[in-house]
Amino acid sequence: MPTYILMTKLSPELTKRMKDRAAIGDEWIKKVKKKCPGVKFISHYALLGSYDFLDIYEAPTEEIACKVSMISLSLGASSADSWTAIPYKRFLELAKEI
């Protein structure tokens, strides 16, 4: 199953509600599980820098990965960038084909 990276930046409104972060995060994960069948979360990190959170997950299709980003935006993220991730070993195999 393809791996995706979700880089999320919270809206200023949400950053003012950090004490509610656990509840907001729980709402997000429940909605993703309900609306995005087949998504498997691998890692979740809070960040210091341009983004607030990094999620690594697998999704059966790019459309479902898109829905994960859209759910983040619908719950108040100001940006939700989704990237495809290729395992390094596979990357090296692809490089040999060039």
C-alpha positions as protocol buffer text, in pm:
chain_id: "A"
residue {
  index: 1
  type: MET
  ca { x: 0 y: 0 z: 0 }
}
residue {
  index: 2
  type: PRO
  ca { x: 138 y: 348 z: -82 }
}
residue {
  index: 3
  type: THR
  ca { x: 288 y: 555 z: 199 }
}
residue {
  index: 4
  type: TYR
  ca { x: 199 y: 921 z: 246 }
}
residue {
  index: 5
  type: ILE
  ca { x: 334 y: 1205 z: 456 }
}
residue {
  index: 6
  type: LEU
  ca { x: 89 y: 1464 z: 586 }
}
residue {
  index: 7
  type: MET
  ca { x: 240 y: 1796 z: 695 }
}
residue {
  index: 8
  type: THR
  ca { x: -13 y: 2004 z: 886 }
}
residue {
  index: 9
  type: LYS
  ca { x: -7 y: 2366 z: 995 }
}
residue {
  index: 10
  type: LEU
  ca { x: -271 y: 2471 z: 1246 }
}
residue {
  index: 11
  type: SER
  ca { x: -476 y: 2783 z: 1196 }
}
residue {
  index: 12
  type: PRO
  ca { x: -414 y: 3071 z: 1438 }
}
residue {
  index: 13
  type: GLU
  ca { x: -756 y: 2997 z: 1590 }
}
residue {
  index: 14
  type: LEU
  ca { x: -653 y: 2640 z: 1675 }
}
residue {
  index: 15
  type: THR
  ca { x: -316 y: 2744 z: 1815 }
}
residue {
  index: 16
  type: LYS
  ca { x: -504 y: 2952 z: 2072 }
}
residue {
  index: 17
  type: ARG
  ca { x: -680 y: 2633 z: 2189 }
}
residue {
  index: 18
  type: MET
  ca { x: -377 y: 2413 z: 2264 }
}
residue {
  index: 19
  type: LYS
  ca { x: -539 y: 2284 z: 2583 }
}
residue {
  index: 20
  type: ASP
  ca { x: -810 y: 2133 z: 2360 }
}
residue {
  index: 21
  type: ARG
  ca { x: -554 y: 1970 z: 2130 }
}
residue {
  index: 22
  type: ALA
  ca { x: -616 y: 1615 z: 2253 }
}
residue {
  index: 23
  type: ALA
  ca { x: -991 y: 1641 z: 2191 }
}
residue {
  index: 24
  type: ILE
  ca { x: -938 y: 1799 z: 1849 }
}
residue {
  index: 25
  type: GLY
  ca { x: -688 y: 1527 z: 1758 }
}
residue {
  index: 26
  type: ASP
  ca { x: -930 y: 1256 z: 1873 }
}
residue {
  index: 27
  type: GLU
  ca { x: -1205 y: 1408 z: 1658 }
}
residue {
  index: 28
  type: TRP
  ca { x: -969 y: 1410 z: 1358 }
}
residue {
  index: 29
  type: ILE
  ca { x: -864 y: 1047 z: 1397 }
}
residue {
  index: 30
  type: LYS
  ca { x: -1226 y: 931 z: 1443 }
}
residue {
  index: 31
  type: LYS
  ca { x: -1332 y: 1114 z: 1129 }
}
residue {
  index: 32
  type: VAL
  ca { x: -1040 y: 975 z: 927 }
}
residue {
  index: 33
  type: LYS
  ca { x: -1117 y: 620 z: 1041 }
}
residue {
  index: 34
  type: LYS
  ca { x: -1485 y: 664 z: 949 }
}
residue {
  index: 35
  type: LYS
  ca { x: -1439 y: 840 z: 613 }
}
residue {
  index: 36
  type: CYS
  ca { x: -1112 y: 687 z: 490 }
}
residue {
  index: 37
  type: PRO
  ca { x: -1131 y: 308 z: 488 }
}
residue {
  index: 38
  type: GLY
  ca { x: -800 y: 126 z: 478 }
}
residue {
  index: 39
  type: VAL
  ca { x: -584 y: 405 z: 621 }
}
residue {
  index: 40
  type: LYS
  ca { x: -314 y: 272 z: 851 }
}
residue {
  index: 41
  type: PHE
  ca { x: -124 y: 524 z: 1064 }
}
residue {
  index: 42
  type: ILE
  ca { x: 246 y: 455 z: 1114 }
}
residue {
  index: 43
  type: SER
  ca { x: 375 y: 760 z: 1306 }
}
residue {
  index: 44
  type: HIS
  ca { x: 255 y: 1093 z: 1440 }
}
residue {
  index: 45
  type: TYR
  ca { x: 484 y: 1376 z: 1548 }
}
residue {
  index: 46
  type: ALA
  ca { x: 442 y: 1727 z: 1682 }
}
residue {
  index: 47
  type: LEU
  ca { x: 700 y: 1960 z: 1525 }
}
residue {
  index: 48
  type: LEU
  ca { x: 877 y: 2285 z: 1594 }
}
residue {
  index: 49
  type: GLY
  ca { x: 906 y: 2492 z: 1278 }
}
residue {
  index: 50
  type: SER
  ca { x: 701 y: 2566 z: 968 }
}
residue {
  index: 51
  type: TYR
  ca { x: 459 y: 2279 z: 1030 }
}
residue {
  index: 52
  type: ASP
  ca { x: 290 y: 2171 z: 1352 }
}
residue {
  index: 53
  type: PHE
  ca { x: 240 y: 1800 z: 1282 }
}
residue {
  index: 54
  type: LEU
  ca { x: 381 y: 1524 z: 1065 }
}
residue {
  index: 55
  type: ASP
  ca { x: 182 y: 1206 z: 1007 }
}
residue {
  index: 56
  type: ILE
  ca { x: 310 y: 903 z: 819 }
}
residue {
  index: 57
  type: TYR
  ca { x: 39 y: 669 z: 700 }
}
residue {
  index: 58
  type: GLU
  ca { x: -56 y: 421 z: 433 }
}
residue {
  index: 59
  type: ALA
  ca { x: -365 y: 461 z: 219 }
}
residue {
  index: 60
  type: PRO
  ca { x: -505 y: 233 z: -51 }
}
residue {
  index: 61
  type: THR
  ca { x: -547 y: 515 z: -306 }
}
residue {
  index: 62
  type: GLU
  ca { x: -445 y: 874 z: -364 }
}
residue {
  index: 63
  type: GLU
  ca { x: -813 y: 973 z: -340 }
}
residue {
  index: 64
  type: ILE
  ca { x: -830 y: 842 z: 15 }
}
residue {
  index: 65
  type: ALA
  ca { x: -502 y: 1019 z: 97 }
}
residue {
  index: 66
  type: CYS
  ca { x: -660 y: 1336 z: -39 }
}
residue {
  index: 67
  type: LYS
  ca { x: -957 y: 1289 z: 195 }
}
residue {
  index: 68
  type: VAL
  ca { x: -720 y: 1267 z: 494 }
}
residue {
  index: 69
  type: SER
  ca { x: -582 y: 1611 z: 401 }
}
residue {
  index: 70
  type: MET
  ca { x: -929 y: 1748 z: 341 }
}
residue {
  index: 71
  type: ILE
  ca { x: -1044 y: 1631 z: 683 }
}
residue {
  index: 72
  type: SER
  ca { x: -751 y: 1818 z: 839 }
}
residue {
  index: 73
  type: LEU
  ca { x: -853 y: 2134 z: 657 }
}
residue {
  index: 74
  type: SER
  ca { x: -1219 y: 2090 z: 749 }
}
residue {
  index: 75
  type: LEU
  ca { x: -1123 y: 2077 z: 1118 }
}
residue {
  index: 76
  type: GLY
  ca { x: -929 y: 2403 z: 1111 }
}
residue {
  index: 77
  type: ALA
  ca { x: -582 y: 2337 z: 971 }
}
residue {
  index: 78
  type: SER
  ca { x: -457 y: 2631 z: 767 }
}
residue {
  index: 79
  type: SER
  ca { x: -258 y: 2396 z: 543 }
}
residue {
  index: 80
  type: ALA
  ca { x: -232 y: 2022 z: 494 }
}
residue {
  index: 81
  type: ASP
  ca { x: 36 y: 1912 z: 249 }
}
residue {
  index: 82
  type: SER
  ca { x: 33 y: 1549 z: 138 }
}
residue {
  index: 83
  type: TRP
  ca { x: 341 y: 1388 z: -8 }
}
residue {
  index: 84
  type: THR
  ca { x: 397 y: 1044 z: -153 }
}
residue {
  index: 85
  type: ALA
  ca { x: 682 y: 857 z: 14 }
}
residue {
  index: 86
  type: ILE
  ca { x: 885 y: 586 z: -160 }
}
residue {
  index: 87
  type: PRO
  ca { x: 1092 y: 347 z: 50 }
}
residue {
  index: 88
  type: TYR
  ca { x: 1461 y: 422 z: 5 }
}
residue {
  index: 89
  type: LYS
  ca { x: 1544 y: 73 z: -118 }
}
residue {
  index: 90
  type: ARG
  ca { x: 1279 y: 104 z: -390 }
}
residue {
  index: 91
  type: PHE
  ca { x: 1414 y: 450 z: -477 }
}
residue {
  index: 92
  type: LEU
  ca { x: 1757 y: 299 z: -535 }
}
residue {
  index: 93
  type: GLU
  ca { x: 1606 y: 30 z: -757 }
}
residue {
  index: 94
  type: LEU
  ca { x: 1430 y: 298 z: -963 }
}
residue {
  index: 95
  type: ALA
  ca { x: 1753 y: 498 z: -990 }
}
residue {
  index: 96
  type: LYS
  ca { x: 1926 y: 197 z: -1147 }
}
residue {
  index: 97
  type: GLU
  ca { x: 1667 y: 205 z: -1426 }
}
residue {
  index: 98
  type: ILE
  ca { x: 1765 y: 557 z: -1536 }
}
